[in-house]
Amino acid sequence: MALRYIPEKDKAPRVTAKGSGILAEKIIELGKKHGIPIQDDPALVQILAQLDFYQEIPPSIYLVVAEILAHIYSINHQHQSYKKGKG
């Protein structure tokens, strides 16, 4: 499962990839290859799997997804600060 959120464009995050088994492994592999943070949350995946591609997430899971996005933004900020300090 993959989500995309562009605040200037989207009202809420959208599902951009989903799959199970080998396809899920490929999605994870591709995400790691491109430095995209991976979050393992089976309960959230079960909810998101019911959505269509590019469908916005439902309001009922805004809080959970917001917490995940906040964590990812924090990691990205720390990474960028670290890179600037090294260079």
Distance bins in CASP14 RR format, pairs under 12 A and 6 or more apart:
PFRMAT RR
TARGET T0000
AUTHOR 0000-0000-0000
RMODE 2
METHOD distances of the structure
MODEL  1
1 13 0 0 0 0 0 1 0 0 0 0 0
1 14 0 0 0 0 0 1 0 0 0 0 0
1 15 1 0 0 1 0 0 0 0 0 0 0
1 16 0 0 0 0 1 0 0 0 0 0 0
1 17 1 0 0 1 0 0 0 0 0 0 0
1 18 1 0 1 0 0 0 0 0 0 0 0
1 19 1 0 0 1 0 0 0 0 0 0 0
1 20 0 0 0 0 1 0 0 0 0 0 0
1 21 0 0 0 0 0 1 0 0 0 0 0
1 23 0 0 0 0 0 1 0 0 0 0 0
1 24 1 0 0 1 0 0 0 0 0 0 0
1 27 1 0 0 1 0 0 0 0 0 0 0
1 28 0 0 0 0 1 0 0 0 0 0 0
1 31 0 0 0 0 0 1 0 0 0 0 0
1 38 0 0 0 0 0 1 0 0 0 0 0
1 39 0 0 0 0 1 0 0 0 0 0 0
1 40 0 0 0 0 0 1 0 0 0 0 0
1 41 0 0 0 0 1 0 0 0 0 0 0
1 42 0 0 0 0 0 1 0 0 0 0 0
1 43 0 0 0 0 0 1 0 0 0 0 0
1 44 1 0 0 1 0 0 0 0 0 0 0
1 45 1 0 1 0 0 0 0 0 0 0 0
1 46 0 0 0 0 1 0 0 0 0 0 0
1 47 0 0 0 0 1 0 0 0 0 0 0
1 48 1 0 1 0 0 0 0 0 0 0 0
1 49 1 0 0 1 0 0 0 0 0 0 0
1 50 0 0 0 0 0 1 0 0 0 0 0
1 51 0 0 0 0 1 0 0 0 0 0 0
1 53 0 0 0 0 0 1 0 0 0 0 0
1 57 0 0 0 0 0 1 0 0 0 0 0
1 65 0 0 0 0 0 1 0 0 0 0 0
1 68 0 0 0 0 0 1 0 0 0 0 0
2 13 0 0 0 0 1 0 0 0 0 0 0
2 14 0 0 0 0 1 0 0 0 0 0 0
2 15 1 0 0 1 0 0 0 0 0 0 0
2 16 1 0 1 0 0 0 0 0 0 0 0
2 17 1 1 0 0 0 0 0 0 0 0 0
2 18 1 0 0 1 0 0 0 0 0 0 0
2 19 0 0 0 0 1 0 0 0 0 0 0
2 23 0 0 0 0 0 1 0 0 0 0 0
2 24 0 0 0 0 0 1 0 0 0 0 0
2 26 0 0 0 0 0 1 0 0 0 0 0
2 27 1 0 1 0 0 0 0 0 0 0 0
2 28 0 0 0 0 1 0 0 0 0 0 0
2 29 0 0 0 0 0 1 0 0 0 0 0
2 30 0 0 0 0 1 0 0 0 0 0 0
2 31 1 0 0 1 0 0 0 0 0 0 0
2 32 0 0 0 0 0 1 0 0 0 0 0
2 34 0 0 0 0 0 1 0 0 0 0 0
2 36 1 0 0 1 0 0 0 0 0 0 0
2 37 0 0 0 0 0 1 0 0 0 0 0
2 38 0 0 0 0 1 0 0 0 0 0 0
2 39 0 0 0 0 0 1 0 0 0 0 0
2 45 0 0 0 0 0 1 0 0 0 0 0
2 48 0 0 0 0 1 0 0 0 0 0 0
2 49 0 0 0 0 0 1 0 0 0 0 0
2 51 0 0 0 0 0 1 0 0 0 0 0
2 53 0 0 0 0 0 1 0 0 0 0 0
2 54 0 0 0 0 0 1 0 0 0 0 0
3 10 0 0 0 0 1 0 0 0 0 0 0
3 12 0 0 0 0 1 0 0 0 0 0 0
3 13 1 0 1 0 0 0 0 0 0 0 0
3 14 1 0 0 1 0 0 0 0 0 0 0
3 15 1 0 0 1 0 0 0 0 0 0 0
3 16 1 0 0 1 0 0 0 0 0 0 0
3 17 0 0 0 0 1 0 0 0 0 0 0
3 18 0 0 0 0 1 0 0 0 0 0 0
3 27 0 0 0 0 0 1 0 0 0 0 0
3 31 0 0 0 0 0 1 0 0 0 0 0
3 36 0 0 0 0 0 1 0 0 0 0 0
3 37 0 0 0 0 0 1 0 0 0 0 0
3 38 0 0 0 0 0 1 0 0 0 0 0
3 39 0 0 0 0 1 0 0 0 0 0 0
3 41 0 0 0 0 0 1 0 0 0 0 0
3 44 0 0 0 0 1 0 0 0 0 0 0
3 45 0 0 0 0 0 1 0 0 0 0 0
3 47 0 0 0 0 0 1 0 0 0 0 0
3 48 1 0 0 1 0 0 0 0 0 0 0
3 51 0 0 0 0 1 0 0 0 0 0 0
3 53 0 0 0 0 0 1 0 0 0 0 0
3 54 0 0 0 0 0 1 0 0 0 0 0
3 55 0 0 0 0 0 1 0 0 0 0 0
3 56 0 0 0 0 1 0 0 0 0 0 0
3 57 1 0 0 1 0 0 0 0 0 0 0
3 61 0 0 0 0 0 1 0 0 0 0 0
3 64 0 0 0 0 0 1 0 0 0 0 0
3 65 1 0 0 1 0 0 0 0 0 0 0
3 66 0 0 0 0 0 1 0 0 0 0 0
3 68 0 0 0 0 1 0 0 0 0 0 0
3 69 0 0 0 0 1 0 0 0 0 0 0
3 72 0 0 0 0 1 0 0 0 0 0 0
4 10 1 0 0 1 0 0 0 0 0 0 0
4 12 0 0 0 0 0 1 0 0 0 0 0
4 13 1 0 0 1 0 0 0 0 0 0 0
4 14 1 0 1 0 0 0 0 0 0 0 0
4 15 0 0 0 0 1 0 0 0 0 0 0
4 16 1 0 1 0 0 0 0 0 0 0 0
4 17 0 0 0 0 1 0 0 0 0 0 0
4 36 0 0 0 0 0 1 0 0 0 0 0
4 53 0 0 0 0 0 1 0 0 0 0 0
4 54 0 0 0 0 1 0 0 0 0 0 0
4 55 0 0 0 0 0 1 0 0 0 0 0
4 56 0 0 0 0 0 1 0 0 0 0 0
4 57 0 0 0 0 0 1 0 0 0 0 0
4 65 0 0 0 0 0 1 0 0 0 0 0
4 69 0 0 0 0 0 1 0 0 0 0 0
5 11 0 0 0 0 1 0 0 0 0 0 0
5 12 1 0 0 1 0 0 0 0 0 0 0
5 13 1 1 0 0 0 0 0 0 0 0 0
5 14 1 0 0 1 0 0 0 0 0 0 0
5 15 0 0 0 0 0 1 0 0 0 0 0
5 16 0 0 0 0 1 0 0 0 0 0 0
5 56 0 0 0 0 1 0 0 0 0 0 0
5 57 0 0 0 0 1 0 0 0 0 0 0
5 62 0 0 0 0 0 1 0 0 0 0 0
5 65 0 0 0 0 1 0 0 0 0 0 0
5 66 0 0 0 0 1 0 0 0 0 0 0
5 68 0 0 0 0 0 1 0 0 0 0 0
5 69 1 0 0 1 0 0 0 0 0 0 0
5 70 0 0 0 0 0 1 0 0 0 0 0
5 72 0 0 0 0 1 0 0 0 0 0 0
5 73 0 0 0 0 0 1 0 0 0 0 0
6 12 0 0 0 0 0 1 0 0 0 0 0
6 13 0 0 0 0 1 0 0 0 0 0 0
6 14 0 0 0 0 1 0 0 0 0 0 0
6 16 0 0 0 0 0 1 0 0 0 0 0
6 56 0 0 0 0 0 1 0 0 0 0 0
6 69 0 0 0 0 0 1 0 0 0 0 0
7 13 0 0 0 0 1 0 0 0 0 0 0
7 66 0 0 0 0 0 1 0 0 0 0 0
7 69 0 0 0 0 1 0 0 0 0 0 0
7 73 0 0 0 0 0 1 0 0 0 0 0
9 54 0 0 0 0 0 1 0 0 0 0 0
9 56 0 0 0 0 0 1 0 0 0 0 0
10 16 0 0 0 0 0 1 0 0 0 0 0
10 54 0 0 0 0 1 0 0 0 0 0 0
10 55 0 0 0 0 0 1 0 0 0 0 0
10 56 1 0 0 1 0 0 0 0 0 0 0
10 57 0 0 0 0 1 0 0 0 0 0 0
10 65 0 0 0 0 0 1 0 0 0 0 0
10 69 0 0 0 0 0 1 0 0 0 0 0
11 55 0 0 0 0 0 1 0 0 0 0 0
11 56 1 0 0 1 0 0 0 0 0 0 0
11 57 0 0 0 0 1 0 0 0 0 0 0
11 58 0 0 0 0 0 1 0 0 0 0 0
11 59 0 0 0 0 0 1 0 0 0 0 0
11 62 0 0 0 0 0 1 0 0 0 0 0
12 51 0 0 0 0 0 1 0 0 0 0 0
12 54 0 0 0 0 0 1 0 0 0 0 0
12 55 0 0 0 0 1 0 0 0 0 0 0
12 56 1 0 1 0 0 0 0 0 0 0 0
12 57 1 0 1 0 0 0 0 0 0 0 0
12 58 0 0 0 0 1 0 0 0 0 0 0
12 59 1 0 0 1 0 0 0 0 0 0 0
12 60 0 0 0 0 0 1 0 0 0 0 0
12 61 0 0 0 0 1 0 0 0 0 0 0
12 62 1 0 0 1 0 0 0 0 0 0 0
12 63 0 0 0 0 0 1 0 0 0 0 0
12 65 1 0 0 1 0 0 0 0 0 0 0
12 66 0 0 0 0 1 0 0 0 0 0 0
12 69 0 0 0 0 0 1 0 0 0 0 0
13 44 0 0 0 0 0 1 0 0 0 0 0
13 48 0 0 0 0 1 0 0 0 0 0 0
13 51 0 0 0 0 0 1 0 0 0 0 0
13 54 0 0 0 0 0 1 0 0 0 0 0
13 55 0 0 0 0 0 1 0 0 0 0 0
13 56 1 0 0 1 0 0 0 0 0 0 0
13 57 1 0 1 0 0 0 0 0 0 0 0
13 58 0 0 0 0 0 1 0 0 0 0 0
13 59 0 0 0 0 0 1 0 0 0 0 0
13 61 0 0 0 0 1 0 0 0 0 0 0
13 62 0 0 0 0 1 0 0 0 0 0 0
13 64 0 0 0 0 0 1 0 0 0 0 0
13 65 1 0 1 0 0 0 0 0 0 0 0
13 66 0 0 0 0 1 0 0 0 0 0 0
13 68 0 0 0 0 1 0 0 0 0 0 0
13 69 1 0 0 1 0 0 0 0 0 0 0
13 72 0 0 0 0 0 1 0 0 0 0 0
14 48 0 0 0 0 0 1 0 0 0 0 0
14 51 0 0 0 0 1 0 0 0 0 0 0
14 52 0 0 0 0 1 0 0 0 0 0 0
14 53 0 0 0 0 1 0 0 0 0 0 0
14 54 1 0 1 0 0 0 0 0 0 0 0
14 55 1 0 0 1 0 0 0 0 0 0 0
14 56 1 0 1 0 0 0 0 0 0 0 0
14 57 1 0 0 1 0 0 0 0 0 0 0
14 58 0 0 0 0 0 1 0 0 0 0 0
14 65 0 0 0 0 0 1 0 0 0 0 0
15 27 0 0 0 0 0 1 0 0 0 0 0
15 44 0 0 0 0 0 1 0 0 0 0 0
15 45 0 0 0 0 0 1 0 0 0 0 0
15 47 0 0 0 0 0 1 0 0 0 0 0
15 48 1 0 1 0 0 0 0 0 0 0 0
15 49 0 0 0 0 1 0 0 0 0 0 0
15 50 0 0 0 0 1 0 0 0 0 0 0
15 51 1 0 1 0 0 0 0 0 0 0 0
15 52 1 0 0 1 0 0 0 0 0 0 0
15 53 1 0 1 0 0 0 0 0 0 0 0
15 54 1 0 0 1 0 0 0 0 0 0 0
15 55 1 0 1 0 0 0 0 0 0 0 0
15 56 0 0 0 0 1 0 0 0 0 0 0
15 57 1 0 0 1 0 0 0 0 0 0 0
15 58 0 0 0 0 0 1 0 0 0 0 0
15 61 0 0 0 0 0 1 0 0 0 0 0
15 65 0 0 0 0 0 1 0 0 0 0 0
16 27 0 0 0 0 1 0 0 0 0 0 0
16 30 0 0 0 0 0 1 0 0 0 0 0
16 31 0 0 0 0 0 1 0 0 0 0 0
16 36 0 0 0 0 0 1 0 0 0 0 0
16 48 0 0 0 0 0 1 0 0 0 0 0
16 51 0 0 0 0 0 1 0 0 0 0 0
16 52 0 0 0 0 0 1 0 0 0 0 0
16 53 1 0 0 1 0 0 0 0 0 0 0
16 54 1 0 0 1 0 0 0 0 0 0 0
16 55 0 0 0 0 0 1 0 0 0 0 0
16 56 0 0 0 0 0 1 0 0 0 0 0
16 57 0 0 0 0 0 1 0 0 0 0 0
17 23 0 0 0 0 1 0 0 0 0 0 0
17 24 0 0 0 0 1 0 0 0 0 0 0
17 26 0 0 0 0 1 0 0 0 0 0 0
17 27 1 0 1 0 0 0 0 0 0 0 0
17 28 0 0 0 0 1 0 0 0 0 0 0
17 29 0 0 0 0 0 1 0 0 0 0 0
17 30 0 0 0 0 1 0 0 0 0 0 0
17 31 0 0 0 0 1 0 0 0 0 0 0
17 36 0 0 0 0 0 1 0 0 0 0 0
17 45 0 0 0 0 0 1 0 0 0 0 0
17 48 0 0 0 0 0 1 0 0 0 0 0
17 49 0 0 0 0 0 1 0 0 0 0 0
17 51 0 0 0 0 0 1 0 0 0 0 0
17 53 1 0 0 1 0 0 0 0 0 0 0
17 54 0 0 0 0 0 1 0 0 0 0 0
18 24 0 0 0 0 1 0 0 0 0 0 0
18 26 0 0 0 0 0 1 0 0 0 0 0
18 27 1 0 0 1 0 0 0 0 0 0 0
18 28 0 0 0 0 0 1 0 0 0 0 0
18 44 0 0 0 0 0 1 0 0 0 0 0
18 45 0 0 0 0 1 0 0 0 0 0 0
18 46 0 0 0 0 0 1 0 0 0 0 0
18 47 0 0 0 0 0 1 0 0 0 0 0
18 48 1 0 0 1 0 0 0 0 0 0 0
18 49 1 0 1 0 0 0 0 0 0 0 0
18 50 0 0 0 0 1 0 0 0 0 0 0
18 51 1 0 0 1 0 0 0 0 0 0 0
18 52 0 0 0 0 1 0 0 0 0 0 0
18 53 1 0 0 1 0 0 0 0 0 0 0
18 54 0 0 0 0 0 1 0 0 0 0 0
18 55 0 0 0 0 0 1 0 0 0 0 0
19 25 0 0 0 0 1 0 0 0 0 0 0
19 26 0 0 0 0 1 0 0 0 0 0 0
19 27 1 0 0 1 0 0 0 0 0 0 0
19 28 0 0 0 0 0 1 0 0 0 0 0
19 45 0 0 0 0 1 0 0 0 0 0 0
19 48 0 0 0 0 0 1 0 0 0 0 0
19 49 1 0 0 1 0 0 0 0 0 0 0
19 53 0 0 0 0 0 1 0 0 0 0 0
20 26 0 0 0 0 0 1 0 0 0 0 0
20 27 0 0 0 0 1 0 0 0 0 0 0
20 28 0 0 0 0 0 1 0 0 0 0 0
20 42 0 0 0 0 0 1 0 0 0 0 0
20 45 0 0 0 0 1 0 0 0 0 0 0
20 46 0 0 0 0 0 1 0 0 0 0 0
20 49 1 0 0 1 0 0 0 0 0 0 0
21 27 0 0 0 0 1 0 0 0 0 0 0
21 28 0 0 0 0 0 1 0 0 0 0 0
21 29 0 0 0 0 0 1 0 0 0 0 0
21 45 0 0 0 0 0 1 0 0 0 0 0
22 28 0 0 0 0 0 1 0 0 0 0 0
22 29 0 0 0 0 0 1 0 0 0 0 0
23 29 0 0 0 0 0 1 0 0 0 0 0
23 30 0 0 0 0 0 1 0 0 0 0 0
23 49 0 0 0 0 0 1 0 0 0 0 0
24 30 0 0 0 0 0 1 0 0 0 0 0
24 31 0 0 0 0 0 1 0 0 0 0 0
24 38 0 0 0 0 0 1 0 0 0 0 0
24 40 0 0 0 0 0 1 0 0 0 0 0
24 42 0 0 0 0 0 1 0 0 0 0 0
24 45 0 0 0 0 1 0 0 0 0 0 0
24 48 0 0 0 0 0 1 0 0 0 0 0
24 49 0 0 0 0 0 1 0 0 0 0 0
25 31 0 0 0 0 0 1 0 0 0 0 0
25 32 0 0 0 0 0 1 0 0 0 0 0
25 38 0 0 0 0 0 1 0 0 0 0 0
26 32 0 0 0 0 0 1 0 0 0 0 0
26 33 0 0 0 0 0 1 0 0 0 0 0
27 33 0 0 0 0 0 1 0 0 0 0 0
27 34 0 0 0 0 0 1 0 0 0 0 0
27 36 0 0 0 0 1 0 0 0 0 0 0
27 38 0 0 0 0 1 0 0 0 0 0 0
27 45 0 0 0 0 0 1 0 0 0 0 0
28 34 0 0 0 0 0 1 0 0 0 0 0
28 35 0 0 0 0 0 1 0 0 0 0 0
28 36 0 0 0 0 1 0 0 0 0 0 0
28 37 0 0 0 0 0 1 0 0 0 0 0
28 38 1 0 1 0 0 0 0 0 0 0 0
28 39 0 0 0 0 0 1 0 0 0 0 0
28 40 0 0 0 0 1 0 0 0 0 0 0
28 45 0 0 0 0 0 1 0 0 0 0 0
29 35 0 0 0 0 0 1 0 0 0 0 0
29 36 0 0 0 0 0 1 0 0 0 0 0
29 38 0 0 0 0 1 0 0 0 0 0 0
30 36 0 0 0 0 1 0 0 0 0 0 0
30 38 0 0 0 0 0 1 0 0 0 0 0
31 37 0 0 0 0 1 0 0 0 0 0 0
31 38 1 0 0 1 0 0 0 0 0 0 0
31 39 0 0 0 0 0 1 0 0 0 0 0
32 38 1 0 0 1 0 0 0 0 0 0 0
35 72 0 0 0 0 0 1 0 0 0 0 0
35 75 0 0 0 0 0 1 0 0 0 0 0
35 76 0 0 0 0 1 0 0 0 0 0 0
35 79 0 0 0 0 1 0 0 0 0 0 0
36 72 0 0 0 0 1 0 0 0 0 0 0
36 75 0 0 0 0 0 1 0 0 0 0 0
36 76 0 0 0 0 0 1 0 0 0 0 0
37 68 0 0 0 0 1 0 0 0 0 0 0
37 69 0 0 0 0 1 0 0 0 0 0 0
37 70 0 0 0 0 0 1 0 0 0 0 0
37 71 0 0 0 0 1 0 0 0 0 0 0
37 72 1 0 1 0 0 0 0 0 0 0 0
37 73 0 0 0 0 1 0 0 0 0 0 0
37 74 0 0 0 0 0 1 0 0 0 0 0
37 75 1 0 1 0 0 0 0 0 0 0 0
37 76 1 0 0 1 0 0 0 0 0 0 0
37 78 0 0 0 0 0 1 0 0 0 0 0
37 79 0 0 0 0 1 0 0 0 0 0 0
38 45 0 0 0 0 0 1 0 0 0 0 0
38 68 0 0 0 0 0 1 0 0 0 0 0
38 71 0 0 0 0 0 1 0 0 0 0 0
38 72 0 0 0 0 1 0 0 0 0 0 0
38 75 0 0 0 0 0 1 0 0 0 0 0
39 45 0 0 0 0 1 0 0 0 0 0 0
39 48 0 0 0 0 0 1 0 0 0 0 0
39 64 0 0 0 0 0 1 0 0 0 0 0
39 65 0 0 0 0 1 0 0 0 0 0 0
39 67 0 0 0 0 1 0 0 0 0 0 0
39 68 1 0 1 0 0 0 0 0 0 0 0
39 69 0 0 0 0 1 0 0 0 0 0 0
39 70 0 0 0 0 0 1 0 0 0 0 0
39 71 1 0 0 1 0 0 0 0 0 0 0
39 72 1 0 0 1 0 0 0 0 0 0 0
39 75 0 0 0 0 0 1 0 0 0 0 0
40 68 0 0 0 0 0 1 0 0 0 0 0
41 47 0 0 0 0 1 0 0 0 0 0 0
41 48 0 0 0 0 1 0 0 0 0 0 0
41 49 0 0 0 0 0 1 0 0 0 0 0
41 61 0 0 0 0 0 1 0 0 0 0 0
41 64 1 0 0 1 0 0 0 0 0 0 0
41 65 0 0 0 0 1 0 0 0 0 0 0
41 67 0 0 0 0 0 1 0 0 0 0 0
41 68 1 0 0 1 0 0 0 0 0 0 0
41 71 0 0 0 0 0 1 0 0 0 0 0
42 48 0 0 0 0 0 1 0 0 0 0 0
42 49 0 0 0 0 0 1 0 0 0 0 0
43 49 0 0 0 0 0 1 0 0 0 0 0
43 61 0 0 0 0 1 0 0 0 0 0 0
43 64 0 0 0 0 1 0 0 0 0 0 0
44 50 0 0 0 0 0 1 0 0 0 0 0
44 51 0 0 0 0 0 1 0 0 0 0 0
44 57 0 0 0 0 1 0 0 0 0 0 0
44 58 0 0 0 0 0 1 0 0 0 0 0
44 60 0 0 0 0 0 1 0 0 0 0 0
44 61 1 0 0 1 0 0 0 0 0 0 0
44 62 0 0 0 0 0 1 0 0 0 0 0
44 63 0 0 0 0 0 1 0 0 0 0 0
44 64 1 0 1 0 0 0 0 0 0 0 0
44 65 1 0 0 1 0 0 0 0 0 0 0
44 66 0 0 0 0 0 1 0 0 0 0 0
44 67 0 0 0 0 0 1 0 0 0 0 0
44 68 1 0 0 1 0 0 0 0 0 0 0
45 51 0 0 0 0 0 1 0 0 0 0 0
45 61 0 0 0 0 0 1 0 0 0 0 0
45 64 0 0 0 0 0 1 0 0 0 0 0
45 65 0 0 0 0 0 1 0 0 0 0 0
45 68 0 0 0 0 0 1 0 0 0 0 0
46 61 0 0 0 0 0 1 0 0 0 0 0
46 64 0 0 0 0 0 1 0 0 0 0 0
47 55 0 0 0 0 0 1 0 0 0 0 0
47 57 0 0 0 0 1 0 0 0 0 0 0
47 58 1 0 0 1 0 0 0 0 0 0 0
47 60 0 0 0 0 1 0 0 0 0 0 0
47 61 1 0 1 0 0 0 0 0 0 0 0
47 62 0 0 0 0 0 1 0 0 0 0 0
47 64 0 0 0 0 1 0 0 0 0 0 0
47 65 0 0 0 0 1 0 0 0 0 0 0
48 55 0 0 0 0 1 0 0 0 0 0 0
48 56 0 0 0 0 0 1 0 0 0 0 0
48 57 1 0 0 1 0 0 0 0 0 0 0
48 58 0 0 0 0 1 0 0 0 0 0 0
48 60 0 0 0 0 0 1 0 0 0 0 0
48 61 1 0 0 1 0 0 0 0 0 0 0
48 64 0 0 0 0 0 1 0 0 0 0 0
48 65 0 0 0 0 1 0 0 0 0 0 0
48 68 0 0 0 0 0 1 0 0 0 0 0
49 55 0 0 0 0 0 1 0 0 0 0 0
49 57 0 0 0 0 0 1 0 0 0 0 0
50 57 0 0 0 0 0 1 0 0 0 0 0
50 58 0 0 0 0 1 0 0 0 0 0 0
50 60 0 0 0 0 0 1 0 0 0 0 0
50 61 0 0 0 0 0 1 0 0 0 0 0
51 57 1 0 0 1 0 0 0 0 0 0 0
51 58 1 0 0 1 0 0 0 0 0 0 0
51 60 0 0 0 0 0 1 0 0 0 0 0
51 61 0 0 0 0 1 0 0 0 0 0 0
51 65 0 0 0 0 0 1 0 0 0 0 0
52 58 0 0 0 0 0 1 0 0 0 0 0
56 62 0 0 0 0 1 0 0 0 0 0 0
56 65 0 0 0 0 0 1 0 0 0 0 0
57 63 0 0 0 0 0 1 0 0 0 0 0
57 64 0 0 0 0 1 0 0 0 0 0 0
57 65 1 0 1 0 0 0 0 0 0 0 0
57 66 0 0 0 0 1 0 0 0 0 0 0
57 68 0 0 0 0 0 1 0 0 0 0 0
57 69 0 0 0 0 0 1 0 0 0 0 0
58 64 0 0 0 0 0 1 0 0 0 0 0
58 65 0 0 0 0 1 0 0 0 0 0 0
59 65 0 0 0 0 0 1 0 0 0 0 0
59 66 0 0 0 0 0 1 0 0 0 0 0
61 67 0 0 0 0 0 1 0 0 0 0 0
61 68 0 0 0 0 1 0 0 0 0 0 0
61 69 0 0 0 0 0 1 0 0 0 0 0
62 68 0 0 0 0 0 1 0 0 0 0 0
62 69 0 0 0 0 0 1 0 0 0 0 0
62 70 0 0 0 0 0 1 0 0 0 0 0
63 69 0 0 0 0 0 1 0 0 0 0 0
63 70 0 0 0 0 0 1 0 0 0 0 0
64 70 0 0 0 0 0 1 0 0 0 0 0
64 71 0 0 0 0 0 1 0 0 0 0 0
65 71 0 0 0 0 0 1 0 0 0 0 0
65 72 0 0 0 0 0 1 0 0 0 0 0
66 72 0 0 0 0 0 1 0 0 0 0 0
66 73 0 0 0 0 0 1 0 0 0 0 0
67 73 0 0 0 0 0 1 0 0 0 0 0
67 74 0 0 0 0 0 1 0 0 0 0 0
68 74 0 0 0 0 0 1 0 0 0 0 0
68 75 0 0 0 0 0 1 0 0 0 0 0
69 75 0 0 0 0 0 1 0 0 0 0 0
69 76 0 0 0 0 0 1 0 0 0 0 0
70 76 0 0 0 0 0 1 0 0 0 0 0
70 77 0 0 0 0 0 1 0 0 0 0 0
71 77 0 0 0 0 0 1 0 0 0 0 0
71 78 0 0 0 0 0 1 0 0 0 0 0
72 78 0 0 0 0 0 1 0 0 0 0 0
72 79 0 0 0 0 0 1 0 0 0 0 0
73 79 0 0 0 0 0 1 0 0 0 0 0
73 80 0 0 0 0 0 1 0 0 0 0 0
74 80 0 0 0 0 0 1 0 0 0 0 0
74 81 0 0 0 0 0 1 0 0 0 0 0
75 81 0 0 0 0 0 1 0 0 0 0 0
75 82 0 0 0 0 0 1 0 0 0 0 0
76 82 0 0 0 0 0 1 0 0 0 0 0
76 83 0 0 0 0 0 1 0 0 0 0 0
77 83 0 0 0 0 0 1 0 0 0 0 0
77 84 0 0 0 0 0 1 0 0 0 0 0
78 84 0 0 0 0 0 1 0 0 0 0 0
78 85 0 0 0 0 0 1 0 0 0 0 0
79 85 0 0 0 0 0 1 0 0 0 0 0
79 86 0 0 0 0 0 1 0 0 0 0 0
80 86 0 0 0 0 0 1 0 0 0 0 0
80 87 0 0 0 0 0 1 0 0 0 0 0
81 87 0 0 0 0 0 1 0 0 0 0 0
END
